[in-house]
Amino acid sequence: MASPLLSLTWTDHLTGRQGFLVVDRLVRGVASGGLRMRAGCTLDEVTGLARGMTMKEALHYDPAGRYIPLGGAKGGIDCDPRDPEAYPLLVRYLRAMRPYIESVWTTGEDLGLTQDLVDRAVAEAGLVSSVQAVYPLLDDEAEARRRLRDAFAVEVDGIGLDELAGGCGVAEAALTALDHAGVPHAGTRVALQGLGTMGGATARFLARSGLTVVAVADIKGTIANPAGLDVEALLAARDSHGTVDRSALRPGDRELPGDAWLSADAEVLVPAAVSYAVDAGNQERITARWIVEAANMPVRPEAEPPLAARGVTVLPDVVVNSGTNAWWWWTLFGDIGADAEEAFAHTRRSMRSLVERMLARARADGTTPRAAAHALVADRLPVLAERFGCYR
């Protein structure tokens, strides 16, 4: 793909820390993509994420739907979100990015940030909303904003619908792959890296679908139990960063090193925390049959050929975790209401259809699911450009 439309680096005048914004492509004059905060975040990382957002938007285009895809963008801040300076830095970053948020960039939570925190910082920075750039495209702005506000207020068993929508999509991608291979859900083992927004919701949906969660990793290490972990107990014992209080562990639960999730005895591996978690070196430790990319860019490109040679299938992030972004727009544009069951049903239908198309394309082309996803995007982008206008 060509170079992004816009790429900028911001340096905070108080701390010297840097933030980044990359707009890969505009569709109808607007681009969509979250804002992440992590120590070591780079411009190259944000550029790759922005390109991925262009793909996610294009993949969910449905001519019959009200939601019309946007372009792709991403923001990033090089700071540990636990740092005492993190929140003031976030507010200053948003003030600096105000012209873009007001006109072309719709954003929201990503790695290291919750939507509640983003919303609070957006208000302090003097902005109307983190997605205000899309308001001119809405038929009824007031009704759309009410619908999204109501949806964010919905909780299911203690977890917000905004978190659950993404996890529902990831789980459905994994379940579709199992069904495609004729593998029963019951008894299939899964290990996850990350029990935060995406990882926690994914763990719940997979466990409730009959899979056995045998390992989860957070910043303190890996928690494992070959007989299965009590997912609901772990979710209830998390802090705001997805770290589990170890006092909630059961007698059969073991504490292992942080990278032990990689070699867990499981059929499904779900990296749901950080980018670049699987590389050419540590991929040798993986015995799982599927890697389901709930995080953005968790498997480095150089790791995929040896994984494929060993029969490990990587389901790519641009498909697997696209449900979160799509849920925002399905809700805002009015394809679904502020109702959990409606949201889950719509997400499952859309994700299953998308994953089935990707796997069928991979089989027909004799290639990987990632290459198949790229091919599907290549088919979609000219259609979007002709119908709605794409600008680079």
C-alpha positions in Angstrom: 0.0 0.0 0.0 1.1 3.6 -0.6 2.4 6.0 2.1 -0.2 7.4 4.5 -2.0 10.6 3.8 -0.8 12.2 7.0 1.9 11.3 9.5 3.0 13.5 12.4 5.0 13.4 15.5 4.2 15.6 18.5 6.6 16.3 21.3 5.2 17.3 24.7 6.7 20.6 25.9 6.7 19.6 29.5 8.0 16.0 29.5 9.6 15.6 26.1 7.5 12.5 25.5 6.2 11.9 22.1 2.9 11.2 20.5 1.9 10.2 17.0 -1.0 10.5 14.6 -1.2 8.7 11.3 -4.1 9.0 8.9 -3.7 6.3 6.3 -6.8 7.0 4.2 -9.9 9.1 4.2 -13.3 7.9 3.0 -16.0 10.5 2.8 -13.4 12.9 4.4 -13.2 10.9 7.7 -10.9 8.2 9.2 -11.4 5.9 12.2 -8.9 4.5 14.6 -8.2 4.2 18.3 -5.6 5.9 20.5 -3.1 3.7 22.4 -0.7 4.5 25.2 2.3 2.4 26.0 5.9 2.8 26.8 7.9 2.4 23.6 5.2 3.3 21.2 6.7 4.4 17.8 5.6 6.1 14.7 6.2 2.9 12.6 3.9 1.0 15.0 1.1 3.6 14.6 1.6 3.6 10.8 1.0 -0.1 10.7 -2.0 0.2 12.9 -3.5 2.9 10.8 -3.1 0.8 7.7 -4.8 -2.0 9.5 -7.8 0.2 10.3 -8.2 1.0 6.6 -8.5 -2.7 6.0 -10.9 -3.3 8.9 -13.2 -0.6 7.7 -13.3 -1.9 4.2 -13.9 -5.5 5.2 -17.2 -4.6 7.0 -18.7 -2.7 4.1 -22.3 -3.9 3.6 -24.2 -2.1 0.8 -27.5 -2.9 2.6 -26.3 -1.3 5.9 -26.5 2.2 7.2 -22.9 2.1 8.3 -20.7 3.2 5.5 -17.0 2.5 6.1 -14.6 5.3 6.9 -10.9 5.5 6.2 -8.2 4.3 8.6 -6.1 6.2 11.2 -4.4 5.6 14.5 -2.9 7.6 17.4 -0.2 6.6 19.9 1.5 8.1 22.9 4.9 6.8 24.2 4.2 6.5 27.9 3.3 3.8 30.4 -0.4 4.3 31.2 0.4 3.6 34.9 2.8 6.6 35.0 1.5 9.5 37.2 2.1 11.8 34.2 0.1 9.7 31.9 -3.3 11.4 32.2 -2.1 15.0 32.0 0.0 13.9 29.0 -3.1 12.4 27.4 -5.0 15.7 27.8 -2.1 17.8 26.3 -1.9 15.3 23.4 -5.6 15.6 22.7 -5.4 19.4 22.8 -2.6 19.3 20.3 -4.7 17.0 18.0 -7.8 19.0 18.4 -7.9 20.3 14.7 -7.8 16.7 13.5 -10.3 15.3 16.0 -12.7 18.0 15.1 -12.4 17.5 11.3 -11.1 14.1 10.2 -10.1 11.7 12.9 -12.6 9.7 15.0 -10.9 7.8 17.9 -11.5 5.9 21.1 -9.9 3.5 23.5 -7.1 1.2 22.6 -4.2 -0.5 24.3 -3.5 1.2 27.7 -6.6 3.4 27.7 -10.2 2.9 28.5 -13.1 4.7 26.8 -14.1 6.3 30.1 -10.6 7.8 30.5 -10.5 8.9 26.8 -13.9 10.6 27.3 -12.8 12.4 30.4 -9.6 13.6 28.8 -11.5 14.7 25.6 -13.8 16.8 27.7 -10.9 18.4 29.6 -9.2 19.1 26.3 -12.2 21.2 25.2 -13.6 18.7 22.6 -17.2 17.7 22.1 -16.5 14.0 21.6 -13.7 11.6 20.4 -15.9 10.8 17.4 -17.2 14.3 16.5 -15.6 14.3 13.1 -18.2 11.8 11.9 -21.2 13.8 13.1 -21.8 15.6 9.8 -22.3 12.2 8.2 -25.2 11.3 10.4 -28.8 11.6 9.5 -29.9 12.5 13.0 -26.9 13.5 15.2 -28.9 13.8 18.4 -30.6 10.5 18.1 -27.3 8.8 17.0 -25.4 10.2 20.0 -28.2 9.1 22.4 -28.1 5.6 20.9 -24.3 5.3 21.4 -24.5 6.8 24.9 -27.2 4.3 25.9 -25.2 1.4 24.4 -22.2 2.4 26.5 -24.4 2.3 29.6 -25.4 -1.4 29.0 -23.7 -4.0 31.2 -23.9 -7.8 31.0 -22.8 -9.6 34.2 -20.6 -6.7 35.3 -18.9 -6.0 31.9 -19.8 -3.1 29.6 -21.3 -3.8 26.2 -18.5 -1.8 24.6 -15.9 -4.3 26.0 -18.0 -7.3 25.2 -18.7 -6.5 21.6 -15.1 -6.8 20.6 -14.6 -10.0 22.6 -17.7 -11.5 21.0 -16.2 -10.8 17.6 -12.8 -12.4 18.5 -14.6 -15.5 20.0 -16.8 -15.9 16.9 -13.7 -15.8 14.7 -12.1 -18.6 16.7 -15.3 -20.6 16.8 -15.8 -20.2 13.0 -12.2 -21.6 12.5 -13.0 -24.6 14.7 -16.2 -25.2 12.9 -14.4 -24.9 9.6 -12.0 -27.6 10.7 -14.7 -29.8 12.2 -13.3 -29.4 15.8 -15.9 -29.5 18.6 -16.0 -26.6 20.9 -16.3 -28.6 24.1 -12.9 -29.5 25.5 -10.9 -27.4 23.1 -8.3 -25.6 25.2 -7.4 -22.0 24.9 -4.6 -19.8 26.3 -4.7 -16.0 26.3 -2.2 -13.2 26.7 -4.0 -10.4 28.3 -7.2 -10.2 30.4 -8.0 -6.6 29.8 -10.8 -5.1 27.7 -10.4 -7.5 24.7 -8.8 -10.5 26.4 -11.3 -10.6 29.3 -14.3 -10.4 27.1 -12.9 -13.0 24.7 -12.2 -15.4 27.5 -15.8 -15.1 28.8 -17.3 -15.8 25.4 -15.0 -18.7 24.6 -15.6 -20.3 28.1 -19.4 -19.9 27.7 -19.1 -21.6 24.3 -17.6 -24.7 25.9 -13.9 -24.1 25.4 -11.6 -24.7 28.4 -9.4 -21.7 29.3 -6.1 -23.3 30.6 -3.9 -20.2 30.8 -4.1 -16.4 30.9 -1.2 -14.0 31.2 -1.1 -10.4 32.6 1.7 -8.1 33.6 2.5 -10.2 36.7 2.9 -13.5 34.9 0.9 -16.5 33.6 -1.9 -18.2 35.5 -2.4 -21.8 34.4 -4.5 -24.8 35.2 -4.7 -27.7 32.8 -8.1 -28.6 34.2 -9.4 -25.2 33.3 -9.4 -21.8 35.0 -12.5 -20.1 36.6 -12.8 -17.3 34.1 -15.5 -15.4 35.9 -13.6 -15.4 39.1 -10.5 -14.0 37.3 -12.5 -11.4 35.6 -14.0 -10.3 38.9 -10.5 -10.0 40.4 -9.0 -7.7 37.7 -7.9 -4.1 38.2 -8.5 -1.4 35.7 -5.4 -2.5 33.7 -6.5 -6.2 33.5 -4.1 -7.4 36.3 -5.6 -10.3 38.3 -5.4 -10.2 42.1 -3.6 -13.5 42.9 -5.5 -14.0 46.1 -8.5 -15.0 43.9 -6.6 -18.1 42.6 -7.8 -21.6 43.4 -5.6 -24.4 44.8 -5.1 -25.9 41.4 -4.1 -22.7 39.7 -0.4 -22.3 39.1 1.7 -19.1 38.7 4.2 -19.3 35.9 6.5 -16.9 34.1 5.0 -14.2 31.9 5.8 -15.9 28.6 4.5 -19.3 29.6 1.3 -18.7 27.8 3.2 -19.2 24.5 3.9 -22.8 25.2 0.6 -23.7 26.9 -0.8 -27.1 26.0 -3.8 -25.6 24.1 -5.3 -25.8 20.6 -6.1 -22.0 20.4 -3.7 -19.2 21.4 -5.2 -15.7 21.7 -2.6 -12.9 22.0 -4.9 -10.1 23.3 -2.4 -7.7 24.9 0.5 -6.1 23.0 1.9 -5.9 19.5 4.9 -8.0 18.4 4.3 -10.7 21.1 5.2 -13.6 18.7 8.5 -13.3 16.8 10.9 -15.5 14.8 12.5 -16.8 18.0 9.7 -17.6 20.4 7.3 -19.0 17.7 9.2 -22.3 18.1 7.6 -22.7 21.5 4.0 -22.6 20.2 2.2 -25.9 19.9 -1.3 -24.5 19.3 -3.1 -25.2 16.0 -4.5 -21.7 15.8 -3.3 -18.2 16.7 -6.2 -15.8 16.9 -5.0 -12.2 16.8 -7.1 -10.3 19.3 -4.4 -7.7 19.7 -3.1 -5.5 16.9 -0.1 -6.9 15.1 0.9 -9.5 17.8 2.6 -11.8 15.3 5.6 -10.4 13.5 5.7 -11.1 9.7 8.9 -13.1 10.0 7.2 -15.5 12.4 4.4 -16.5 10.1 6.3 -18.6 7.5 7.8 -21.0 10.1 4.4 -21.2 11.9 2.6 -22.0 8.7 5.3 -24.7 7.9 4.4 -26.3 11.2 0.7 -26.2 10.5 -0.1 -23.3 12.8 -2.9 -21.1 11.3 -2.8 -17.4 12.1 -6.2 -15.6 12.0 -5.2 -12.0 11.3 -6.0 -9.0 13.5 -7.6 -7.0 10.6 -10.4 -9.5 10.7 -10.4 -11.0 14.2 -10.6 -7.8 16.2 -12.5 -5.7 13.8 -15.8 -6.2 15.6 -15.1 -3.5 18.2 -14.7 -0.7 15.6 -17.7 -2.0 13.6 -19.9 -2.1 16.7 -19.3 1.6 17.3 -20.5 2.5 13.8 -23.3 -0.1 13.6 -24.7 1.6 16.8 -24.0 5.2 15.8 -25.4 4.9 12.3 -28.4 2.9 13.5 -27.9 -0.6 12.2 -28.4 -1.9 15.8 -29.8 -0.4 18.9 -28.5 -0.1 22.5 -29.3 -3.8 23.2 -26.7 -6.5 24.1 -28.5 -9.4 22.5 -29.0 -7.5 19.3 -25.4 -6.4 19.3 -24.1 -9.9 19.9 -26.3 -11.4 17.2 -25.3 -8.8 14.6 -21.6 -9.2 15.5 -21.7 -13.0 15.3 -23.4 -12.9 11.9 -21.0 -10.4 10.5 -17.8 -11.9 11.9 -18.8 -15.5 10.9 -19.5 -14.4 7.3 -16.3 -12.5 7.2 -14.1 -15.3 8.6 -15.8 -17.8 6.3 -15.1 -15.7 3.3 -11.5 -15.3 4.4 -10.9 -19.0 4.9 -12.6 -19.9 1.6 -10.4 -17.4 -0.2 -7.3 -18.8 1.5 -8.3 -22.3 0.5 -9.1 -21.2 -3.1 -5.9 -19.2 -3.5 -3.7 -21.7 -1.7 -2.5 -19.0 0.7 -2.7 -17.9 4.3 -5.7 -16.2 6.0 -3.8 -13.0 6.2 -3.0 -13.0 2.5 -6.7 -13.8 1.8 -7.8 -10.9 4.0 -5.6 -8.5 2.1 -7.1 -9.9 -1.2 -10.6 -9.2 0.1 -9.6 -5.6 1.0 -8.0 -5.1 -2.4 -11.4 -6.1 -3.9 -13.3 -3.7 -1.7 -11.2 -0.5 -1.9 -11.9 0.3 -5.5 -15.6 -0.1 -4.8 -15.4 2.3 -1.9 -13.3 4.8 -3.9 -15.8 4.8 -6.8 -18.9 5.1 -4.6 -17.8 7.3 -1.7 -14.4 8.8 -2.6 -11.1 7.7 -1.0 -8.3 10.2 -0.8 -4.6 9.6 -0.1 
